[in-house]
Amino acid sequence: MRQSASAWLLLLAGIPASAGSAPAAAPTAHAAPAVGTTYYVDWERGSDRASGLSPEDAWKRAPGDTRASGVPAATRLGPGDRVLFRGGVAYRGTIISRARGTEAAPIVFDGSSWGPEPARFEGADPLADVRPCRSQRDCLGSPHWRHLVRARLPEGARWTDWIFDGETALVPAQWPAPPSLALAHRPEGFLAVAASAGAALRSGHVPVALPPEVAQAPGGAEPVLAMHVRPGQIGYSGPVTLAPDGIRFSPHRWLHWGFAPFDGENRVAIVNLPALVDRPGTFAISGRKRVAIAWPLARPADLRLGTGRQGFHLMSGGHVVITGFRFVGYAGGDTLSRHAATPIVQLNPLPGVRLAGNELKAIVALGRPARPEELASATPAPLVRHAAGWAGLGPADVAQRTAPAPGRPGPAQLAGVSALPESGTIRAMSEMASAR
C-alpha cells in the first residue's frame, strides 16, 4: 500500500457505452497481474477505517474519491492494482485519478468481478419528502397540482439541476409545449424567432405575445430562456422576466454554450415554468424555495436529483482500465462548466486508458438528454470529454486504428472498447421521458 496526499475537488459523475452484465466470479478479461494489490469497495457496508483488502473489510469510498477519508484517502494506486466494487451497489462519489499503471500491469477499476450483477455509479441522489401536492400554492402555483408531486431540495440546489424518476430523465417544463416530449429539446419543438427580430434578440428581448398562463408566472417560478446556439447544442439564459409583450433577459453570462444567436432565424423556448408541468415526465425547480415539482411516470414517484457530479475524472497518469460498470442518471450542475455531469472527464489525452463492458443509461449532456444515436456514434457524444473537444467512442472508432484526428483519442485509448451495444440495447440504455 502506497501513501499520498488525499485527492481534491468536488462531487460530480458519469460514463460510456457498452452492453450487458457480466456474471460475477473471478475476472476473466483482466486477470490479476503478478504485481499489485486488490482492494474492495462497498458503498453500503464499507468503512474508510477498514483495510480494504478483503470483501469483509471493504472501504466505503475508493482511492481518489474527493470525499474519501482514512485509509483510502492515503492510498496511492500503482501498477497492477485492482479496485473491485461490490456488484449491485450504487456508488455515489467522484474518483479523481492521477494514478499510473503500465502497459503490462494497468490499474483496473472493476465493477463486474464481485457479485452477481454490475456495480453502479449513480449521478442522481434520492430526494427527501416526496409527496403529492396538496394545493396549487403548495405546488409552486401550478394549475395541474392534482397530478403532481413535490419534493424538498437539498441546500444549494438550483434550476440547472435535473430531476429523474427512477432511472428515467424527466424533461423540464417548456413553452411552447411540443407535440411530444421527444421534440422538447429539438429545434422543431422551439419557437421560431424571425431574422427581422434579430436586433431585439441581441438586446435581450424576444418580441412575442405570451399566453396569460405563461406571462403571469407565480412568484415561486424561475423560468429561463433556452436557445439553439449550434446544431444539437442549447444555451440557457439566467432567470428571465415575462410580460405580455415578450421575454426579457440578459444577453450576458449565458450558461453552457453562451449567447450566440444566428444571423437568420433563431429557435427559443421558455423552460422551468411550473405552470407548464402539464403532462407525465415533466418537472420544474425553484432553487429559492428549495422545491421541485414533477408529473411522475408512475406512483409512488422515485424522484432523484442530478447535481452535476462525474464518475471518473482522469487528471493525469495513464494505463487505467474502467470496466464492468453500469452508469446511470448523470445530469445537472453548473452549466457554466461543460464538464459537469460528463460521464468520464479526461482533460488531456493519456496513454493506455481503456473502457470496456460498461453500460450507460439516462445521461443528460449538451443541455439536453442524450439521444440514442449519439450513444453509439463516433460524432460528438456525452461519453468522454477531452480538452480539444468531445470524443464519442463508437464502432467506427474501434474499427479505425489509424492515427487519431485532433481532439480524438488514440488507438491505445480505444483498445478494449469492443463490447458496444447493438441498437436495441442502446434504446433501452438511453431511456428517458422523451421516449415515452
C-alpha positions as CSV (number, residue, x, y, z in Angstrom):
1,M,0.0,0.0,0.0
2,R,1.4,3.3,-1.1
3,Q,0.7,6.6,0.7
4,S,-0.1,10.0,-0.8
5,A,-2.0,13.2,0.0
6,S,-5.8,12.9,-0.3
7,A,-7.5,13.9,-3.5
8,W,-9.2,17.3,-4.0
9,L,-12.1,18.7,-6.0
10,L,-15.9,18.3,-5.5
11,L,-18.5,15.7,-6.3
12,L,-19.6,15.1,-9.9
13,A,-20.1,11.8,-12.1
14,G,-20.8,9.8,-15.4
15,I,-19.6,7.3,-18.3
16,P,-19.8,5.4,-21.6
17,A,-21.2,2.7,-23.7
18,S,-21.5,-1.0,-23.8
19,A,-23.8,-3.8,-23.2
20,G,-24.6,-6.5,-20.8
21,S,-24.0,-7.6,-17.3
22,A,-21.1,-9.9,-16.8
23,P,-21.6,-12.7,-14.3
24,A,-19.7,-12.4,-11.1
25,A,-16.8,-14.5,-10.0
26,A,-13.1,-14.2,-10.8
27,P,-12.3,-11.6,-13.5
28,T,-11.5,-13.1,-16.9
29,A,-10.9,-10.0,-19.1
30,H,-8.3,-8.6,-16.7
31,A,-6.6,-11.4,-14.9
32,A,-4.7,-10.5,-11.7
33,P,-1.1,-9.5,-12.6
34,A,1.9,-10.7,-10.8
35,V,2.3,-7.3,-9.1
36,G,-0.2,-5.1,-7.4
37,T,-2.9,-5.3,-4.7
38,T,-6.6,-6.0,-4.9
39,Y,-8.8,-3.6,-3.0
40,Y,-12.6,-3.8,-2.3
41,V,-15.1,-1.0,-2.2
42,D,-18.7,-1.4,-0.8
43,W,-20.6,1.9,-0.6
44,E,-23.4,0.4,1.6
45,R,-21.4,-1.7,4.1
46,G,-17.8,-0.5,3.8
47,S,-15.8,1.9,6.0
48,D,-12.9,4.2,5.3
49,R,-11.4,3.0,8.5
50,A,-11.1,-0.5,7.1
51,S,-8.1,-2.0,5.4
52,G,-9.9,-2.5,2.0
53,L,-8.0,-5.8,1.5
54,S,-11.0,-8.2,1.6
55,P,-14.7,-8.2,0.9
56,E,-15.4,-8.3,4.7
57,D,-13.1,-5.3,5.3
58,A,-14.1,-3.2,2.3
59,W,-13.8,0.6,2.1
60,K,-16.8,2.8,1.5
61,R,-15.0,5.1,-0.9
62,A,-12.3,4.3,-3.4
63,P,-8.8,5.9,-3.5
64,G,-9.1,9.2,-5.4
65,D,-12.7,9.9,-4.2
66,T,-13.0,13.6,-3.5
67,R,-14.6,12.7,-0.1
68,A,-12.6,9.7,0.9
69,S,-11.0,9.7,4.4
70,G,-8.8,7.4,6.4
71,V,-7.1,4.6,4.6
72,P,-8.4,5.1,1.0
73,A,-7.6,8.8,1.1
74,A,-4.0,7.9,1.9
75,T,-3.7,5.1,-0.6
76,R,-1.9,5.7,-3.9
77,L,-2.7,3.2,-6.6
78,G,0.2,1.8,-8.7
79,P,0.9,-0.8,-11.4
80,G,-1.2,-3.9,-11.2
81,D,-3.6,-2.6,-8.5
82,R,-7.2,-3.6,-8.9
83,V,-10.2,-1.9,-7.2
84,L,-13.3,-4.1,-7.1
85,F,-16.7,-2.6,-6.5
86,R,-19.5,-4.7,-4.9
87,G,-22.0,-5.7,-7.6
88,G,-25.5,-4.3,-7.4
89,V,-24.4,-1.5,-5.1
90,A,-24.7,2.2,-6.1
91,Y,-21.5,4.2,-5.7
92,R,-22.2,7.9,-5.3
93,G,-18.9,9.7,-5.5
94,T,-16.3,11.1,-7.9
95,I,-13.0,9.4,-8.4
96,I,-10.1,11.8,-9.4
97,S,-7.5,9.6,-10.9
98,R,-3.8,10.6,-11.2
99,A,-2.7,7.0,-11.0
100,R,-0.3,5.5,-13.5
101,G,-0.1,1.8,-14.3
102,T,2.0,0.2,-17.0
103,E,1.1,-1.4,-20.3
104,A,1.8,-4.9,-18.8
105,A,0.2,-4.0,-15.4
106,P,-2.6,-1.4,-15.7
107,I,-4.6,-0.1,-12.8
108,V,-8.1,-1.6,-13.1
109,F,-11.4,-0.3,-11.7
110,D,-13.7,-3.3,-12.0
111,G,-17.4,-3.4,-11.5
112,S,-18.2,-6.9,-12.6
113,S,-15.9,-9.3,-10.6
114,W,-17.6,-9.1,-7.2
115,G,-21.2,-10.0,-7.0
116,P,-23.9,-11.4,-9.4
117,E,-24.6,-8.1,-11.2
118,P,-22.6,-5.0,-12.2
119,A,-21.7,-2.3,-9.7
120,R,-23.4,1.0,-10.4
121,F,-22.2,4.5,-10.5
122,E,-25.2,6.8,-9.9
123,G,-25.1,10.5,-10.6
124,A,-28.5,11.4,-9.1
125,D,-29.4,11.1,-5.4
126,P,-32.9,10.3,-4.0
127,L,-34.9,13.3,-2.9
128,A,-36.5,13.5,0.5
129,D,-40.1,14.3,1.4
130,V,-41.6,13.3,-1.9
131,R,-45.4,13.6,-1.6
132,P,-48.5,14.6,-3.6
133,C,-49.2,18.3,-3.9
134,R,-51.9,19.5,-1.5
135,S,-52.9,22.6,-3.4
136,Q,-51.9,24.9,-6.2
137,R,-50.0,27.1,-3.8
138,D,-48.2,24.1,-2.3
139,C,-47.1,23.2,-5.9
140,L,-45.4,26.4,-7.0
141,G,-48.6,27.8,-8.4
142,S,-49.1,25.0,-10.9
143,P,-52.8,24.7,-12.1
144,H,-52.1,20.9,-12.6
145,W,-51.2,20.3,-9.0
146,R,-53.7,17.4,-8.6
147,H,-51.5,15.3,-10.9
148,L,-48.1,16.4,-9.4
149,V,-45.8,15.5,-6.6
150,R,-43.4,17.8,-4.8
151,A,-40.0,17.2,-3.2
152,R,-37.8,19.1,-0.9
153,L,-34.4,20.0,-2.5
154,P,-31.1,20.0,-0.6
155,E,-29.2,23.1,0.2
156,G,-27.6,24.6,-2.8
157,A,-29.9,23.1,-5.4
158,R,-30.8,25.3,-8.4
159,W,-32.7,25.3,-11.6
160,T,-29.7,24.0,-13.5
161,D,-30.1,20.6,-11.7
162,W,-32.1,17.8,-13.2
163,I,-35.0,15.5,-12.0
164,F,-35.1,11.8,-12.6
165,D,-37.9,9.4,-11.9
166,G,-36.1,6.2,-11.1
167,E,-33.7,5.6,-14.0
168,T,-35.5,7.9,-16.4
169,A,-34.5,11.5,-17.0
170,L,-37.6,13.8,-16.9
171,V,-37.9,16.9,-19.2
172,P,-38.0,20.5,-17.9
173,A,-41.5,22.0,-18.5
174,Q,-41.4,24.1,-21.7
175,W,-43.3,26.7,-23.7
176,P,-44.2,26.4,-26.4
177,A,-45.4,22.9,-25.5
178,P,-44.0,20.5,-28.0
179,P,-46.3,18.0,-29.7
180,S,-44.5,15.2,-27.8
181,L,-41.7,15.1,-25.3
182,A,-39.5,13.6,-27.9
183,L,-39.4,17.0,-29.6
184,A,-38.8,19.0,-26.4
185,H,-35.1,19.6,-27.0
186,R,-35.2,19.7,-30.8
187,P,-35.4,22.9,-32.9
188,E,-38.8,21.9,-34.2
189,G,-40.1,21.9,-30.6
190,F,-38.9,25.5,-30.0
191,L,-40.5,28.9,-31.0
192,A,-39.2,30.3,-34.3
193,V,-37.8,33.9,-34.0
194,A,-37.6,35.6,-37.4
195,A,-34.4,37.2,-38.6
196,S,-36.2,40.5,-38.6
197,A,-36.3,40.3,-34.8
198,G,-32.5,39.8,-34.6
199,A,-31.7,43.3,-33.2
200,A,-34.3,42.9,-30.4
201,L,-33.0,39.4,-29.6
202,R,-29.4,40.7,-29.4
203,S,-30.5,43.4,-27.0
204,G,-32.2,40.9,-24.6
205,H,-35.8,40.9,-25.8
206,V,-37.9,38.2,-27.6
207,P,-40.9,40.1,-29.0
208,V,-43.6,37.5,-28.8
209,A,-47.2,37.5,-27.4
210,L,-47.2,35.2,-24.4
211,P,-50.4,33.5,-23.2
212,P,-51.7,34.5,-19.8
213,E,-50.6,31.3,-18.0
214,V,-47.0,32.0,-19.2
215,A,-46.9,35.8,-18.8
216,Q,-48.4,35.7,-15.3
217,A,-45.9,33.3,-13.7
218,P,-46.3,32.9,-9.9
219,G,-43.7,34.1,-7.5
220,G,-42.0,30.7,-7.0
221,A,-41.2,30.3,-10.7
222,E,-37.7,30.7,-12.0
223,P,-38.2,30.5,-15.8
224,V,-35.2,30.7,-18.1
225,L,-34.7,31.1,-21.9
226,A,-33.3,28.2,-23.9
227,M,-31.9,28.8,-27.4
228,H,-30.4,26.5,-30.0
229,V,-27.0,28.1,-30.5
230,R,-25.3,25.4,-32.5
231,P,-26.6,22.2,-34.1
232,G,-27.6,19.9,-31.2
233,Q,-26.4,22.4,-28.6
234,I,-28.7,24.5,-26.3
235,G,-27.6,27.7,-24.4
236,Y,-29.5,29.0,-21.4
237,S,-30.0,32.5,-20.0
238,G,-30.3,33.3,-16.3
239,P,-33.9,33.8,-15.0
240,V,-36.0,35.9,-17.3
241,T,-38.8,38.4,-17.0
242,L,-42.1,37.5,-18.6
243,A,-44.5,40.1,-19.9
244,P,-47.4,40.2,-22.4
245,D,-45.0,41.8,-25.0
246,G,-42.5,39.1,-24.7
247,I,-39.4,37.7,-22.8
248,R,-36.7,39.9,-21.4
249,F,-33.3,38.5,-20.5
250,S,-29.7,39.4,-20.1
251,P,-27.6,38.6,-23.1
252,H,-24.5,38.3,-20.8
253,R,-23.2,35.3,-18.9
254,W,-25.3,32.7,-20.7
255,L,-24.9,29.2,-19.4
256,H,-23.4,26.1,-21.1
257,W,-22.8,27.3,-24.6
258,G,-23.1,31.1,-24.3
259,F,-25.4,33.6,-26.1
260,A,-24.7,33.2,-29.8
261,P,-27.8,33.9,-31.9
262,F,-27.8,33.1,-35.6
263,D,-27.9,35.8,-38.2
264,G,-31.1,34.3,-39.6
265,E,-33.9,32.5,-37.8
266,N,-33.4,31.5,-34.2
267,R,-35.2,28.9,-32.1
268,V,-36.0,29.7,-28.4
269,A,-38.2,28.3,-25.6
270,I,-39.1,29.1,-22.0
271,V,-38.2,26.3,-19.7
272,N,-38.6,25.6,-16.0
273,L,-42.1,27.2,-15.6
274,P,-44.3,25.4,-13.0
275,A,-47.5,26.2,-14.9
276,L,-46.1,24.2,-17.8
277,V,-45.7,20.9,-15.8
278,D,-48.7,19.6,-17.7
279,R,-48.0,16.0,-18.7
280,P,-46.3,12.9,-17.3
281,G,-42.5,13.2,-17.5
282,T,-42.1,16.9,-16.9
283,F,-40.7,18.9,-14.0
284,A,-39.8,22.4,-12.7
285,I,-37.4,23.5,-10.0
286,S,-37.4,26.5,-7.6
287,G,-33.9,26.9,-6.1
288,R,-35.1,29.8,-4.0
289,K,-37.9,27.8,-2.4
290,R,-35.9,24.5,-2.5
291,V,-38.8,22.7,-4.1
292,A,-39.1,20.6,-7.2
293,I,-42.5,19.6,-8.7
294,A,-43.0,16.8,-11.3
295,W,-45.7,14.8,-13.0
296,P,-44.3,11.4,-12.3
297,L,-44.3,8.5,-14.7
298,A,-45.6,6.1,-12.0
299,R,-46.7,6.1,-8.4
300,P,-45.1,6.1,-6.0
301,A,-42.7,8.5,-7.5
302,D,-39.0,7.8,-7.2
303,L,-37.6,11.3,-7.7
304,R,-33.9,11.8,-7.8
305,L,-31.8,14.9,-8.3
306,G,-28.8,15.1,-10.6
307,T,-26.4,17.9,-9.5
308,G,-23.6,17.5,-12.0
309,R,-21.1,15.1,-10.4
310,Q,-18.9,12.9,-12.5
311,G,-17.9,9.3,-12.1
312,F,-14.2,9.3,-13.1
313,H,-12.1,12.3,-13.7
314,L,-8.8,11.2,-15.3
315,M,-6.5,14.1,-14.4
316,S,-3.1,12.6,-15.2
317,G,-1.2,9.3,-15.2
318,G,-2.3,6.6,-17.6
319,H,-2.7,2.8,-18.3
320,V,-6.0,2.7,-16.4
321,V,-8.9,0.3,-17.2
322,I,-12.5,1.1,-16.3
323,T,-14.7,-2.0,-16.9
324,G,-17.9,-3.7,-16.0
325,F,-19.9,-0.7,-14.5
326,R,-23.4,0.5,-15.0
327,F,-23.5,4.3,-15.1
328,V,-27.0,5.8,-14.5
329,G,-28.5,9.2,-14.1
330,Y,-25.9,11.9,-14.9
331,A,-27.2,15.5,-15.3
332,G,-27.4,18.9,-13.8
333,G,-24.9,21.0,-12.0
334,D,-23.1,24.2,-13.0
335,T,-23.9,24.6,-16.7
336,L,-21.1,27.2,-17.0
337,S,-18.9,24.1,-16.9
338,R,-19.0,21.8,-19.9
339,H,-17.5,19.1,-17.7
340,A,-20.5,19.0,-15.3
341,A,-22.2,15.6,-15.4
342,T,-20.0,14.4,-18.2
343,P,-19.6,10.6,-17.9
344,I,-15.8,10.4,-17.9
345,V,-13.7,13.6,-17.9
346,Q,-10.3,13.4,-19.4
347,L,-8.8,16.9,-19.9
348,N,-5.7,15.7,-21.8
349,P,-5.1,12.5,-23.8
350,L,-3.5,9.9,-21.6
351,P,-1.7,6.7,-22.6
352,G,-3.4,3.3,-22.2
353,V,-6.9,4.4,-21.0
354,R,-9.3,1.6,-21.8
355,L,-13.1,1.4,-21.3
356,A,-14.8,-2.0,-21.7
357,G,-18.0,-3.7,-20.8
358,N,-19.7,-0.6,-19.3
359,E,-23.4,0.4,-19.6
360,L,-24.8,3.9,-20.0
361,K,-28.3,5.0,-19.1
362,A,-30.2,8.3,-18.6
363,I,-27.4,10.8,-19.4
364,V,-28.2,14.5,-19.9
365,A,-25.5,16.4,-21.8
366,L,-25.1,19.3,-24.3
367,G,-28.0,21.0,-22.4
368,R,-30.5,18.1,-23.2
369,P,-30.9,14.4,-22.8
370,A,-28.5,12.4,-24.9
371,R,-30.3,10.8,-27.9
372,P,-29.8,7.0,-28.5
373,E,-28.0,7.5,-31.8
374,E,-25.4,9.7,-30.0
375,L,-24.5,7.0,-27.6
376,A,-23.2,4.7,-30.4
377,S,-22.0,7.4,-32.8
378,A,-18.4,8.5,-33.4
379,T,-19.7,12.1,-33.6
380,P,-19.8,14.4,-30.6
381,A,-21.4,12.4,-27.8
382,P,-21.6,12.7,-24.0
383,L,-19.2,9.9,-23.3
384,V,-15.6,11.2,-22.9
385,R,-14.6,14.8,-22.6
386,H,-11.2,16.0,-23.9
387,A,-9.9,19.5,-23.8
388,A,-9.9,19.6,-27.6
389,G,-13.5,18.5,-27.8
390,W,-15.9,15.7,-27.4
391,A,-14.8,12.2,-28.3
392,G,-17.6,9.7,-28.7
393,L,-16.5,6.1,-28.6
394,G,-18.4,4.2,-31.2
395,P,-18.0,1.2,-33.6
396,A,-16.2,3.4,-36.1
397,D,-13.6,4.4,-33.5
398,V,-12.9,0.8,-32.7
399,A,-12.6,-0.2,-36.3
400,Q,-10.4,2.7,-37.2
401,R,-7.0,2.1,-35.7
402,T,-5.2,4.7,-37.6
403,A,-3.6,7.9,-36.3
404,P,-6.2,9.9,-34.4
405,A,-7.6,13.2,-35.6
406,P,-7.0,16.3,-33.4
407,G,-9.1,16.0,-30.3
408,R,-9.8,12.3,-30.7
409,P,-8.4,9.5,-28.5
410,G,-5.6,7.5,-29.9
411,P,-5.7,3.8,-30.7
412,A,-4.4,2.8,-27.3
413,Q,-7.3,4.5,-25.7
414,L,-9.8,2.7,-27.9
415,A,-8.4,-0.8,-27.2
416,G,-11.0,-2.7,-25.2
417,V,-14.0,-0.7,-26.3
418,S,-15.3,-3.5,-28.4
419,A,-18.3,-4.6,-26.3
420,L,-20.5,-1.8,-27.6
421,P,-24.3,-2.1,-27.6
422,E,-26.4,-3.1,-30.5
423,S,-29.1,-0.5,-31.5
424,G,-31.8,-2.3,-29.5
425,T,-29.7,-2.2,-26.4
426,I,-28.9,1.4,-26.9
427,R,-32.6,2.3,-26.9
428,A,-33.0,0.5,-23.6
429,M,-29.9,2.1,-22.1
430,S,-30.8,5.6,-23.1
431,E,-34.3,5.5,-21.8
432,M,-35.7,8.9,-20.9
433,A,-39.1,10.5,-20.6
434,S,-38.9,11.9,-24.1
435,A,-39.1,8.4,-25.5
436,R,-42.4,7.7,-23.8
